[in-house]
């Protein structure tokens, strides 16, 4: 009987330890996007190397690129949202503002981000959660 209780306790402990290694929901990606630069000359050079973007629930905006040899680079910035407006703060010396169409964010749709002051812009193509 003692062995069964001990086995049950160890099994319960292992199950709870495994569940702790999962990513908490509040840090999972909210939105995943593909970066589209239709006019690369209209954006800062730092923005031109990235392929993908992720918005996280903790207020971070992460640009990334995957290389053929398996390596991955990332760069992280802050963002805030208000209603359907998303502002990326101080990304390569500029703030960027994107307007999300209400109830129209579906995989394949794009959102244009413009400089808060200036002419530069880029698009993010929504890939899904």
BELWO-V586694 format. One record per residue. N is the residue number from 0. RES is the residue in one small letter. SS is DSSP state (alpha for helix, beta for strand, coil for the rest). PSI is psi in whole degrees, -180 to 180 (999 if undefined). Layout:
N_RES_SS_PSI / N_RES_SS_PSI
This chain:
0_x_coil_-41 / 1_x_alpha_-37 / 2_x_alpha_-38 / 3_x_alpha_-41 / 4_x_alpha_-44 / 5_x_alpha_-44 / 6_x_alpha_-43 / 7_x_alpha_-43 / 8_x_alpha_-43 / 9_x_alpha_-42 / 10_x_alpha_-44 / 11_x_alpha_-41 / 12_x_alpha_-44 / 13_x_alpha_-41 / 14_x_alpha_-41 / 15_x_alpha_-33 / 16_x_alpha_-39 / 17_x_alpha_-41 / 18_x_alpha_-23 / 19_x_alpha_-21 / 20_x_coil_-10 / 21_x_coil_151 / 22_x_coil_128 / 23_x_coil_148 / 24_x_alpha_-33 / 25_x_alpha_-12 / 26_x_alpha_0 / 27_x_coil_159 / 28_x_beta_134 / 29_x_beta_-45 / 30_x_beta_138 / 31_x_beta_135 / 32_x_beta_158 / 33_x_beta_134 / 34_x_beta_127 / 35_x_beta_119 / 36_x_coil_97 / 37_x_coil_-29 / 38_x_coil_83 / 39_x_alpha_-29 / 40_x_alpha_-14 / 41_x_alpha_1 / 42_x_coil_159 / 43_x_coil_152 / 44_x_alpha_-38 / 45_x_alpha_-30 / 46_x_alpha_-17 / 47_x_alpha_-15 / 48_x_alpha_-13 / 49_x_coil_155 / 50_x_coil_-34 / 51_x_beta_159 / 52_x_beta_146 / 53_x_beta_136 / 54_x_beta_125 / 55_x_beta_152 / 56_x_coil_-17 / 57_x_coil_8 / 58_x_coil_14 / 59_x_beta_145 / 60_x_beta_119 / 61_x_beta_122 / 62_x_beta_144 / 63_x_beta_161 / 64_x_beta_135 / 65_x_beta_133 / 66_x_coil_157 / 67_x_coil_-32 / 68_x_coil_11 / 69_x_coil_-12 / 70_x_coil_161 / 71_x_beta_134 / 72_x_beta_149 / 73_x_beta_159 / 74_x_beta_136 / 75_x_beta_139 / 76_x_beta_175 / 77_x_beta_149 / 78_x_beta_159 / 79_x_beta_153 / 80_x_beta_149 / 81_x_beta_111 / 82_x_coil_-122 / 83_x_coil_18 / 84_x_beta_128 / 85_x_beta_131 / 86_x_beta_125 / 87_x_beta_125 / 88_x_beta_129 / 89_x_beta_52 / 90_x_beta_108 / 91_x_coil_44 / 92_x_coil_6 / 93_x_beta_152 / 94_x_beta_142 / 95_x_beta_138 / 96_x_beta_128 / 97_x_beta_141 / 98_x_beta_121 / 99_x_coil_123 / 100_x_coil_135 / 101_x_coil_128 / 102_x_coil_24 / 103_x_coil_10 / 104_x_coil_99 / 105_x_coil_153 / 106_x_coil_131 / 107_x_coil_-23 / 108_x_coil_152 / 109_x_beta_153 / 110_x_beta_132 / 111_x_beta_132 / 112_x_beta_128 / 113_x_beta_156 / 114_x_beta_141 / 115_x_coil_-35 / 116_x_coil_114 / 117_x_coil_-171 / 118_x_coil_-10 / 119_x_coil_151 / 120_x_beta_161 / 121_x_beta_163 / 122_x_beta_147 / 123_x_beta_125 / 124_x_beta_123 / 125_x_beta_126 / 126_x_beta_-20 / 127_x_beta_-178 / 128_x_coil_999
